[in-house]
Amino acid sequence: MKRVATAAALCALAVSPAFAATDASFVLQASAADWLHYFPGQLGNGHASTLTAPRGTEDAPAYLVAFMDRTPGDMARPAVVPAWSGIDYRAEGGAWLNAAPLDAAHFQDYAQTLDMHDGTLATRYAYRDGEHATDVEVLSLVSQASPHLAGSQLTLTPHFDGRVELSFALDAWAPHQPRFALAHITDAEMLRELDKYHLKLEPVAPATPDRAALWYPGTTEVLARGGDGARLMLWLDGRAAGGAAMAEAAAVSLPPGMRPVSARVVRDGLRLTLDVVVDVRKNRRYRFAKFAAVSRAGWGGDARADLALAMQARERGFDALLRAQQEAWHALWKSDIVIDGDPAAQRIVHADLYYLLSNVAPDTTWGTGACGMTPGYAGHVFWDSDTWVFPALLLLHPEHAKSLVAFRARTLPAAEARANARGLRGAMYPWEADPENGSSQTPHPAQVLDEREIHVNADVAIAQWQYWLASGDKAWLKQHGWPVIRAVADYWASRATWDAAKRRWEIEHVTSVDEDYSDVPNDTYTNAVARKALRIATAAATAIGASPDPRWTAVADGLYLPFSDQDGRYLDFDPSVPHDRDTWGGSSLPMLALPALDLPMSEAVRRRDYAYALGPIGHSHHDPNSMGLAPLSIAAATAGDSADADRWFERNLRAHVVKPPFDVRTETANNNTGYFLTASGGMLQNILYGFTGLRIGPKGLVPAYPPMLPARWTALMLRNLAFRGRLYDISVRRGADGKPVLSMTAAPTSGSPQP
């Protein structure tokens, strides 16, 4: 493999300008034209999240990290918690704002802005209700600075004198119906159940995913609730069905000097509201605020503790909450990907990173689902967390990435129990893991994946090793990473079988990464990552002074990777299995170029692997899956085909997998599976490693391949990348000969914005 100059020889980086909050690449806007195809955005901090809504005042679904409904018979799924976003308004005797039709007759001069730089949602419009007109402005956030807190500021300018009513809610959600015994029923039984209720597995515009009938939210049962009208507050204690406890509280502030005509707490079925009546004067601005606090078992206290937090926030005021939010998000954005020459790509890259940071928190041991804190893929943790999301965060936000590997370390006992139950050594991680306890939550119709798509185990170990290589934290490796790496290596050493006739180790009965091939021997990606995991275990043992098991090296060295001598390229799996189906996954050979694996091979083999992946079998012509576009672009870059690397990257921007108005990434253009962190992580890896050619290895952060730039770009800058305790700025610019040149320098140590 041809290598470029070492990192020590890289020339200095030209420092990029800092972004202000008004930079267009951080601002996503909705207008009245978006109402019919409004795909909600998200406000979150990795612990709690809520979706956006057009009015800015509706009850919106809200979720907590790893807060799972465990109803017997069903698989674990995220429990939707009582909505804290609801604020309703009306002139006395008029129509409620949230019940008014979303049309031009009732809502005029409409605009909604998701400011990703500040982490805020701002909505404004003129609300018309008969003879009553009110200008409405709403500013909402979920705090990055104080993760238990969220808040909304409602500014009203009534164009009339009179009395108005406001209703501040903590609203629970009714249990979803129907529910299915997905932990037990077969695929055929599941389809019959869907038919019974006239349900179909297909998307519904604008934002309902194709598997919504199976990915319904779980239930939060409210155990106790109450409030105090005089103190303008609400509280509740609850519990996920069959799961953990949670709590919420809200405190409301009125405009200075305003005395309510009345303020009362109303309990009505699932609704808990603080209803306030006030007198207003024509054309005066009135600013109300709602401060919400939320917690769950293992993170915070009960409703009493949440109420204290909400009331403290009210004492400080909404401006203080907003300033802390802006400072926290601005600090996160000091580590950034900056693109010159392609505003559309810049905006989408910022959106991808925004959604990762909204769904993954630093310094936790909870995993993240493929669709973050939403019901997508039932909130379960797949290999997506280790192979797609983790590498995207590792250099930009290592403390967030650390949470994802910490989840695997914490849930190691559950993985060891699974291996033991199958007569295997070590640890066998589930295909779909509960994000809280790591138990297998793969629905029964997909059990073949839980038993056979076992590359997840190596993916877990590789992520642990990548964290060690990037952090250099030997104490972490010894205490947390090494036990996982060792257990995974023991699993592979016991899972592989020796073929005496062919004198090689093989791994049989595997589901390929291309999942339509559900029982094949020697899936190449699986064997490649297993071999890497085994070699990592030997290296990790050496690093901490432990004794490696010699069987790890023996199996790694003898493990078969299917290769065609005739064609001079790798195969997708054992040649005994024809690769003759046109599947959504196509060829898995581009996966061999994923940065954390980066299977060593000659330039010629790399080019032939990539060329095969574009063939009639390798490349699927179906609804493009955004998960597969980034590996194709990275593989093209490693094969030296910069034009194709650009083309696949461009397709990831333009293939309708990024939904307006808030650039929510979906799994495919048509299935509406949104907040798809897997593909967001892949997109960011495409830039961080694919275009730069950088890889993380024992020798450091090294340029393993020549850098490249898409044709439209004039420069790429990576700001404040963290590696082994230091911060670096990296750029790719065109040299005098037009070829991209990579530069690296230490980032400024000052906390002030870069010039």
C-alpha positions in Angstrom: 0.0 0.0 0.0 1.3 3.4 -1.0 1.8 5.7 2.0 2.0 9.5 2.1 4.3 11.6 4.4 4.2 10.9 8.2 2.3 13.2 10.5 5.6 14.7 11.8 6.3 16.0 8.3 3.0 17.7 7.8 3.1 21.4 7.3 1.1 24.0 9.3 -2.6 24.4 9.1 -4.2 27.6 8.2 -6.7 28.3 11.0 -10.4 28.5 10.1 -12.7 31.3 11.2 -15.0 30.7 14.1 -18.7 30.5 13.4 -21.1 33.0 14.9 -24.6 31.9 15.9 -26.0 33.6 12.8 -23.9 31.5 10.4 -26.2 30.0 7.8 -24.7 26.6 8.0 -26.1 26.2 11.6 -29.6 27.5 10.8 -32.5 25.4 9.5 -35.8 27.1 8.7 -39.4 26.0 8.2 -42.1 28.1 6.6 -45.8 27.7 6.1 -44.9 25.9 2.9 -43.4 23.1 5.0 -46.6 22.3 7.0 -47.8 19.5 4.7 -44.4 17.7 4.7 -43.1 18.7 8.1 -40.6 16.2 9.4 -40.0 17.1 13.0 -36.5 18.0 14.2 -35.1 17.2 17.6 -34.0 19.0 20.7 -31.9 16.9 23.1 -28.8 16.6 25.2 -28.1 12.9 25.2 -30.1 12.3 28.4 -33.4 13.7 27.3 -35.0 14.7 24.0 -38.2 15.9 22.5 -39.3 16.4 18.9 -40.2 19.8 17.4 -43.7 20.7 16.4 -45.0 23.3 13.9 -46.7 25.7 16.4 -43.8 25.3 18.9 -46.4 24.9 21.7 -47.9 21.4 21.1 -47.4 18.3 23.2 -44.5 16.6 21.5 -43.1 13.1 22.2 -40.3 13.1 24.7 -37.8 10.3 25.6 -35.1 9.6 28.2 -31.9 7.8 27.6 -32.2 4.0 27.9 -35.7 4.4 29.6 -37.4 1.2 28.4 -40.8 -0.3 28.6 -40.4 -4.0 29.4 -43.9 -5.4 29.1 -43.8 -9.2 29.3 -44.0 -10.9 25.9 -42.9 -7.8 24.0 -39.4 -6.7 23.3 -38.1 -3.7 25.3 -38.8 -0.4 23.7 -38.4 3.3 24.6 -41.2 4.5 26.9 -42.5 7.9 25.8 -42.5 10.1 28.9 -45.1 12.8 29.7 -44.7 15.7 27.3 -43.2 18.8 28.9 -43.5 21.1 25.8 -47.2 21.8 25.9 -48.4 25.4 26.4 -51.8 26.4 25.1 -53.4 29.8 24.8 -56.7 31.5 23.9 -58.6 34.7 24.3 -61.4 34.1 26.9 -64.1 32.1 25.2 -62.1 31.6 22.0 -60.4 28.7 20.3 -57.3 27.1 21.8 -54.1 27.8 19.9 -53.1 24.1 19.7 -56.5 23.0 18.4 -56.7 25.6 15.7 -56.3 24.2 12.1 -52.7 24.8 10.9 -53.7 27.0 8.0 -53.2 30.5 6.6 -56.5 31.6 8.1 -55.3 31.0 11.6 -51.5 31.3 11.3 -49.9 34.2 9.4 -46.3 35.5 9.0 -45.1 32.1 10.1 -41.4 31.1 10.5 -39.7 28.4 12.6 -35.9 28.2 13.1 -33.8 25.4 14.5 -30.5 27.1 15.5 -28.1 24.2 15.8 -25.3 26.5 17.1 -27.4 27.5 20.1 -29.5 24.3 20.4 -32.8 26.3 20.3 -36.0 26.2 18.4 -37.6 29.6 17.7 -41.2 29.9 16.3 -43.1 33.0 15.4 -46.5 33.8 13.8 -49.6 35.9 14.1 -52.4 33.8 15.5 -55.9 34.8 14.3 -59.0 33.6 16.1 -62.1 35.4 14.9 -61.8 39.0 16.0 -58.8 38.3 18.2 -55.3 38.5 16.9 -52.1 37.8 18.8 -48.4 37.8 17.8 -46.8 34.7 19.2 -43.1 33.9 19.7 -41.8 30.7 21.2 -38.2 29.8 22.1 -37.6 26.3 23.3 -34.5 24.3 24.4 -33.3 21.1 26.1 -30.3 22.2 28.1 -26.8 21.0 27.3 -25.5 22.9 30.3 -28.0 21.5 32.9 -29.1 18.2 31.4 -32.1 17.7 33.7 -33.6 21.0 32.4 -35.7 22.0 29.5 -37.6 25.2 28.9 -39.9 27.3 26.7 -40.4 31.0 26.6 -43.7 32.2 25.2 -44.0 35.9 24.2 -47.5 37.1 23.4 -48.5 40.5 21.9 -52.3 40.6 21.9 -53.9 43.2 19.6 -56.9 43.6 21.9 -57.8 44.4 25.5 -59.3 41.6 27.5 -58.8 38.4 29.4 -56.8 35.4 28.1 -56.2 31.9 29.3 -52.9 29.9 29.3 -52.5 26.2 30.0 -49.1 24.8 30.9 -49.1 21.0 30.8 -47.3 17.8 31.8 -49.3 15.4 29.6 -49.0 11.6 29.7 -49.7 9.5 26.7 -52.2 6.7 26.4 -50.7 3.2 26.0 -50.2 2.3 22.4 -52.7 -0.2 20.9 -52.3 -2.8 19.6 -49.2 -4.4 21.1 -47.6 -7.5 19.9 -45.7 -10.4 21.6 -42.6 -9.7 19.5 -40.4 -11.6 21.9 -42.2 -14.8 21.0 -44.3 -14.7 17.8 -42.9 -15.9 14.4 -42.6 -13.8 11.3 -45.7 -15.4 9.9 -47.7 -14.9 13.1 -46.6 -11.2 13.2 -47.8 -10.7 9.7 -51.2 -12.2 10.6 -51.4 -9.9 13.6 -50.8 -6.9 11.5 -53.5 -8.0 9.0 -55.9 -8.5 11.9 -55.6 -4.8 12.7 -55.3 -3.7 9.1 -51.8 -2.5 9.6 -49.1 -2.4 7.0 -45.3 -2.1 7.0 -45.0 0.9 4.8 -44.2 4.6 5.4 -46.8 7.3 5.7 -46.0 10.8 4.6 -44.5 13.0 5.9 -42.7 11.3 8.8 -44.1 8.0 9.8 -41.6 5.1 9.2 -42.4 2.0 7.4 -42.2 -0.1 10.6 -44.1 2.2 12.8 -46.6 -0.6 13.5 -43.8 -2.5 15.2 -41.8 0.4 16.6 -44.6 1.9 18.7 -43.5 3.7 21.8 -43.7 2.1 25.2 -45.7 3.3 28.1 -44.9 5.5 31.1 -47.4 4.9 33.9 -48.0 8.0 36.1 -47.9 6.9 39.7 -48.5 10.2 41.5 -49.0 13.8 40.3 -50.0 17.2 41.5 -49.2 20.8 41.6 -49.9 24.2 43.3 -51.7 27.0 41.5 -50.4 29.6 44.0 -46.8 28.5 43.4 -47.3 28.0 39.7 -45.9 24.5 39.6 -46.6 20.9 38.6 -45.0 17.5 39.4 -45.3 13.8 38.7 -43.7 10.5 39.5 -43.9 7.7 37.0 -42.5 4.4 35.9 -41.9 2.7 32.5 -44.1 -0.3 32.2 -42.1 -3.1 33.8 -39.1 -0.8 34.0 -37.4 2.0 35.8 -38.8 5.0 37.7 -38.9 8.6 36.3 -40.1 12.0 37.4 -40.9 15.4 35.9 -41.8 18.8 37.3 -42.5 22.3 35.8 -42.4 25.8 37.2 -44.0 28.7 35.4 -43.1 32.4 35.5 -45.4 35.2 34.6 -44.4 38.6 33.2 -43.0 41.0 35.9 -45.8 42.6 37.9 -48.5 40.5 36.4 -51.0 39.0 38.9 -53.2 36.2 37.6 -56.9 36.4 37.9 -56.8 32.7 38.7 -54.4 29.9 38.6 -55.5 26.3 39.2 -54.1 22.8 38.8 -56.3 20.5 36.7 -56.2 16.7 36.6 -58.2 15.4 33.7 -57.5 11.8 32.6 -54.0 11.8 31.3 -53.7 15.5 31.4 -52.1 17.5 34.2 -52.2 21.2 33.6 -51.7 24.5 35.3 -54.4 26.8 33.9 -53.8 30.5 34.4 -56.1 33.4 33.5 -54.7 36.9 33.1 -55.8 40.3 31.9 -53.9 41.8 28.9 -53.7 45.2 27.2 -53.6 45.8 23.5 -50.2 45.8 21.8 -48.2 45.1 24.9 -45.7 42.3 25.0 -46.1 39.6 27.7 -43.3 37.1 28.3 -44.2 33.8 30.0 -41.8 30.9 30.7 -42.1 27.3 31.5 -39.1 25.5 33.2 -39.3 21.7 33.1 -37.0 19.3 34.9 -36.9 15.5 34.2 -35.0 12.6 35.8 -35.0 8.8 35.8 -33.6 6.0 38.0 -29.9 6.2 37.9 -29.9 9.8 36.8 -31.3 12.3 39.2 -33.9 12.1 41.9 -37.7 12.0 42.2 -40.4 14.6 41.5 -39.4 16.6 44.6 -35.8 16.9 43.4 -37.0 17.8 39.9 -39.4 20.5 41.3 -36.5 22.1 43.2 -34.4 22.2 40.0 -37.3 23.7 38.0 -38.0 26.4 40.6 -34.3 27.2 40.9 -34.2 27.7 37.1 -37.2 29.9 37.4 -35.5 32.1 40.0 -32.5 32.6 37.7 -34.8 33.3 34.8 -35.1 32.2 31.2 -32.3 34.4 30.0 -29.8 32.6 32.3 -31.0 29.2 31.1 -30.6 30.4 27.5 -27.1 31.9 28.1 -25.9 28.6 29.6 -27.4 26.7 26.7 -25.6 28.9 24.2 -22.3 28.6 26.0 -22.5 24.8 26.3 -23.4 24.4 22.6 -20.8 26.9 21.5 -18.2 25.0 23.5 -19.2 21.8 21.6 -18.9 23.5 18.3 -15.3 24.5 18.9 -14.7 21.0 17.6 -16.0 21.1 14.1 -15.9 20.1 10.4 -15.6 23.2 8.2 -16.1 23.0 4.5 -15.2 25.9 2.1 -17.0 26.0 -1.2 -20.1 23.8 -0.6 -22.7 25.5 1.7 -25.2 22.6 1.2 -22.7 20.0 2.4 -21.6 22.2 5.3 -25.2 22.6 6.5 -25.9 18.9 6.3 -22.7 17.9 8.0 -23.6 20.3 10.8 -27.0 18.7 11.1 -25.5 15.2 11.2 -23.2 16.2 14.1 -26.0 18.2 15.8 -28.2 15.0 15.9 -25.3 12.9 17.3 -24.6 15.4 20.0 -28.4 15.6 20.8 -28.6 11.9 21.4 -25.2 10.9 23.0 -24.1 12.4 26.3 -20.6 12.5 27.7 -19.5 10.6 30.8 -22.3 8.0 30.9 -22.4 4.2 30.5 -25.6 4.1 28.4 -25.7 3.0 24.8 -27.4 4.8 21.9 -29.9 3.3 19.6 -29.6 3.4 15.8 -32.2 6.2 15.8 -31.1 7.7 19.1 -33.8 8.6 21.7 -36.7 7.8 19.4 -38.8 4.6 18.8 -36.9 3.9 15.6 -35.4 0.4 15.7 -37.1 0.2 19.1 -34.2 2.1 20.6 -32.0 -0.9 20.6 -28.2 -0.8 20.4 -26.7 -2.5 17.3 -23.2 -2.6 16.0 -24.1 0.8 14.6 -23.1 2.3 18.0 -19.6 0.8 17.8 -18.8 0.9 14.1 -20.7 3.9 12.8 -21.4 6.4 15.6 -18.4 5.9 17.9 -15.7 6.6 15.3 -17.5 9.8 14.2 -17.4 11.1 17.7 -14.0 9.8 18.8 -11.8 12.6 17.6 -14.3 15.4 17.7 -15.9 14.6 21.1 -14.0 11.8 22.8 -16.0 12.0 26.1 -19.2 11.3 24.2 -17.5 8.5 22.3 -16.3 7.1 25.7 -19.9 6.6 26.8 -20.5 4.2 24.0 -17.6 1.9 24.8 -18.4 2.2 28.5 -21.8 0.8 27.8 -20.2 -2.4 26.4 -17.9 -2.7 29.4 -20.8 -2.3 31.8 -22.9 -4.9 30.0 -20.1 -7.4 29.7 -21.6 -9.8 32.2 -24.8 -10.1 30.1 -22.7 -10.9 27.0 -20.6 -13.5 28.9 -23.9 -15.2 30.1 -25.1 -15.4 26.5 -21.8 -17.1 25.4 -21.9 -19.5 28.3 -25.5 -20.5 27.5 -24.3 -21.5 24.0 -21.4 -23.5 25.3 -18.9 -20.9 24.2 -16.2 -19.0 26.0 -15.9 -15.3 26.5 -18.6 -12.8 25.6 -21.3 -12.9 22.9 -22.9 -9.5 22.6 -26.5 -9.3 21.3 -27.5 -8.2 17.8 -30.1 -5.8 19.4 -29.2 -4.9 22.9 -31.3 -3.1 25.6 -29.6 0.3 26.0 -29.8 0.0 29.7 -28.9 -3.5 30.7 -27.4 -5.0 27.5 -29.8 -7.9 27.3 -30.8 -9.3 23.9 -33.9 -7.6 22.6 -33.9 -8.9 19.1 -37.5 -9.6 18.1 -38.3 -13.3 17.6 -38.8 -13.0 13.8 -35.2 -11.7 13.6 -33.6 -14.3 15.9 -31.4 -15.6 13.1 -29.6 -12.3 13.3 -29.1 -12.6 17.0 -27.5 -16.0 16.6 -25.6 -15.6 13.4 -24.8 -11.9 12.6 -22.0 -12.2 15.1 -19.6 -9.7 13.6 -21.0 -7.4 16.3 -18.7 -9.0 18.8 -15.6 -8.0 16.9 -17.0 -4.5 16.2 -17.3 -4.1 20.0 -13.7 -5.0 20.6 -12.4 -2.9 17.8 -14.1 0.2 19.2 -12.6 -0.5 22.6 -9.1 -0.7 21.0 -9.7 2.5 19.0 -10.6 4.4 22.1 -7.3 3.2 23.7 -5.3 4.2 20.7 -6.9 7.6 20.6 -6.8 8.3 24.3 -3.6 6.6 25.4 -5.3 6.0 28.8 -3.7 2.8 30.0 -5.6 2.9 33.3 -8.9 2.8 31.3 -7.6 0.1 29.1 -6.7 -2.1 32.0 -9.9 -1.6 34.0 -12.5 -1.3 31.3 -11.3 -2.0 27.7 -9.1 -5.1 28.4 -11.9 -7.2 30.0 -14.1 -6.6 26.9 -11.3 -7.2 24.4 -10.2 -10.4 26.2 -13.7 -11.8 26.5 -14.4 -11.1 22.8 -11.1 -12.9 21.8 -12.1 -15.9 23.9 -15.4 -16.0 22.1 -13.8 -16.0 18.6 -11.3 -18.6 19.6 -14.1 -20.9 20.7 -16.5 -20.0 17.9 -14.0 -20.8 15.1 -13.6 -24.4 13.9 -10.4 -26.0 12.5 -10.6 -27.6 9.0 -7.8 -30.2 9.2 -8.0 -31.0 5.5 -7.6 -27.4 4.4 -5.4 -26.6 7.4 -7.2 -23.4 8.3 -9.7 -21.9 10.8 -13.2 -21.2 9.6 -16.3 -19.5 11.0 -19.5 -21.3 9.9 -23.2 -20.6 10.0 -23.0 -16.8 9.8 -25.4 -14.1 8.6 -23.5 -11.9 6.3 -23.5 -8.1 6.6 -25.7 -8.4 3.5 -28.4 -10.0 5.6 -30.3 -11.8 2.8 -27.5 -14.3 3.0 -28.5 -15.7 6.4 -26.4 -18.9 6.8 -23.1 -18.8 5.0 -19.6 -20.1 6.0 -16.7 -17.6 6.2 -18.4 -14.3 5.6 -15.4 -12.2 4.7 -16.2 -9.1 6.7 -17.0 -11.3 9.8 -13.8 -13.2 9.5 -11.8 -10.0 8.9 -13.1 -8.2 12.0 -12.7 -11.4 14.0 -9.1 -11.7 13.0 -8.5 -8.1 13.9 -10.2 -8.6 17.3 -8.0 -11.6 18.1 -4.9 -9.6 17.2 -6.0 -6.7 19.2 -6.4 -8.9 22.3 -2.7 -10.0 22.0 -1.6 -6.3 21.6 -3.8 -5.2 24.5 -2.4 -7.9 26.8 1.1 -6.7 25.9 0.1 -3.1 26.6 -1.0 -3.8 30.1 1.6 -6.5 30.9 -0.8 -9.4 30.8 -0.2 -12.8 29.2 -2.0 -13.3 25.9 -3.6 -16.6 25.1 -1.5 -18.2 22.3 -4.7 -19.6 20.8 -5.7 -16.0 19.8 -2.7 -15.7 17.5 -3.0 -19.2 16.2 -6.7 -18.7 15.2 -6.0 -15.2 13.8 -3.1 -16.3 11.7 -5.0 -19.3 10.3 -8.4 -17.7 9.9 -9.6 -18.0 6.3 -10.5 -14.8 4.3 -12.2 -15.9 1.1 -10.2 -14.7 -1.9 -10.4 -15.3 -5.7 -7.0 -15.9 -7.1 -8.5 -15.9 -10.6 -10.1 -12.5 -10.1 -7.5 -11.1 -7.8 -10.0 -9.8 -5.2 -11.7 -10.8 -2.0 -15.1 -12.6 -2.1 -18.1 -11.6 0.0 -18.1 -15.0 1.6 -17.1 -18.6 1.0 -17.0 -19.5 -2.7 -19.3 -22.5 -2.1 -22.1 -19.9 -1.8 -23.1 -18.2 -5.0 -23.3 -14.4 -4.7 -26.2 -14.1 -7.2 -28.9 -12.0 -5.5 -29.7 -8.4 -6.1 -30.2 -7.3 -2.5 -30.4 -4.0 -0.8 -27.0 -4.5 0.7 -25.1 -5.5 -2.4 -21.5 -6.4 -1.9 -20.1 -6.0 1.6 -16.5 -5.6 0.2 -16.6 -1.8 0.7 -17.0 -2.5 4.4 -13.4 -3.8 4.4 -12.3 -0.2 4.0 -14.1 1.1 7.1 -11.5 3.2 8.9 -11.5 1.2 12.1 -10.9 -2.1 10.2 -8.9 -0.9 7.2 -8.0 -4.5 6.1 -4.5 -4.4 4.7 -4.2 -5.2 1.0 -2.4 -4.1 -2.1 -3.6 -1.1 -4.1 -4.5 -3.5 -7.0 -6.7 -5.7 -4.8 -8.3 -2.6 -3.3 -9.2 -1.3 -6.8 -10.6 -4.7 -7.9 -12.6 -5.0 -4.7 -14.1 -1.6 -5.3 -14.8 -2.3 -9.0 -16.6 -5.5 -8.1 -18.8 -3.6 -5.6 -20.2 -1.5 -8.4 -21.2 -4.6 -10.5 -24.7 -5.8 -11.2 -24.7 -7.9 -8.0 -22.6 -5.8 -5.8 -24.4 -2.5 -6.3 -28.1 -2.5 -5.5 -30.4 -0.3 -7.5 -33.1 -0.2 -4.9 -34.2 2.6 -2.6 -30.7 3.9 -1.7 -29.7 3.0 1.9 -27.8 5.9 3.4 -25.9 3.4 5.6 -24.1 2.0 2.6 -23.2 5.2 0.7 -20.4 6.3 3.1 -18.5 3.0 2.9 -18.7 3.2 -0.9 -17.2 6.7 -0.8 -14.5 5.7 1.6 -13.6 2.6 -0.4 -13.4 4.7 -3.6 -11.0 7.1 -1.8 -8.8 4.2 -0.6 -8.7 2.8 -4.1 -7.5 6.2 -5.4 -10.8 7.0 -7.3 -11.4 10.5 -6.0 -14.1 11.2 -8.6 -16.2 8.2 -7.4 -15.5 9.1 -3.7 -17.0 12.5 -4.5 -19.9 11.0 -6.4 -21.0 8.7 -3.6 -20.6 11.5 -1.0 -22.7 13.8 -3.2 -25.4 11.1 -3.5 -25.5 11.0 0.3 -26.4 14.7 0.1 -28.9 14.5 -2.8 -30.5 11.1 -2.5 -33.5 12.5 -0.6 -32.3 10.8 2.6 -32.1 14.2 4.3 -35.6 15.5 5.0 -36.7 19.1 5.2 -37.1 21.3 6.9 -34.6 20.2 9.6 -32.2 18.0 7.7 -33.3 14.8 9.5 -31.4 11.9 8.0 -33.4 8.8 7.2 -32.3 5.3 6.5 -33.5 5.4 2.9 -35.1 8.0 0.7 -38.5 6.3 1.1 -38.8 4.5 4.4 -39.0 7.5 6.7 -36.9 5.9 9.4 -35.5 9.1 10.7 -32.9 10.4 13.2 -30.8 7.6 11.7 -27.6 8.1 13.7 -25.9 5.2 11.9 -25.8 7.1 8.6 -25.0 10.4 10.2 -22.0 8.7 11.8 -21.0 7.2 8.4 -21.3 10.6 6.7 -19.0 12.2 9.2 -16.5 9.3 9.0 -16.6 9.8 5.2 -15.0 13.2 5.8 -12.9 12.6 8.9 -11.2 9.5 7.6 -12.2 9.0 4.0 -11.3 12.4 2.5 -8.3 13.0 4.8 -6.9 9.5 4.5 -6.2 9.5 8.2 -6.3 6.3 10.3 -5.9 5.7 14.0 -3.2 3.1 14.7 -0.5 2.1 17.1 1.8 4.8 15.6 -0.8 7.5 16.2 -3.1 9.5 13.9 -1.4 8.9 10.6 -2.1 9.7 7.0 -2.6 6.2 5.5 -3.9 7.3 2.1 -3.5 10.4 0.0 -6.1 13.1 0.9 -8.8 14.2 -1.5 -11.3 17.0 -1.9 -14.7 16.9 -3.7 -14.4 19.0 -6.9 -16.6 21.9 -5.5 -14.6 22.3 -2.3 -11.8 24.7 -1.9 -10.7 23.5 1.5 -11.6 21.1 4.4 -10.8 22.0 8.0 -11.1 19.9 11.0 -11.0 22.0 14.2 -9.9 20.9 17.7 -9.5 17.1 17.1 -8.5 15.4 20.3 -5.8 12.8 20.2 -3.8 11.4 23.1 -4.3 14.5 25.3 -3.6 17.1 22.7 -5.8 19.1 20.3 -5.1 19.4 16.6 -6.3 21.4 13.7 -6.2 19.6 10.3 -6.7 21.0 6.8 -6.9 19.6 3.3 -6.2 22.3 0.7 -5.2 22.2 -3.0 -1.5 22.7 -3.6 0.1 24.6 -6.5 -0.3 21.5 -8.7 -4.0 21.2 -7.8 -3.5 18.1 -5.7 -4.9 18.1 -2.2 -2.4 18.5 0.6 -3.0 17.5 4.2 -1.7 19.8 7.0 -1.7 19.3 10.8 -0.8 21.6 13.7 -1.5 21.9 17.4 -4.8 23.8 18.0 -4.7 27.0 20.0 -4.9 26.4 23.7 -6.7 29.6 24.5 -10.5 29.3 25.1 -11.0 32.4 22.9 -12.4 32.0 19.4 -9.9 31.3 16.7 -9.2 34.2 14.4 
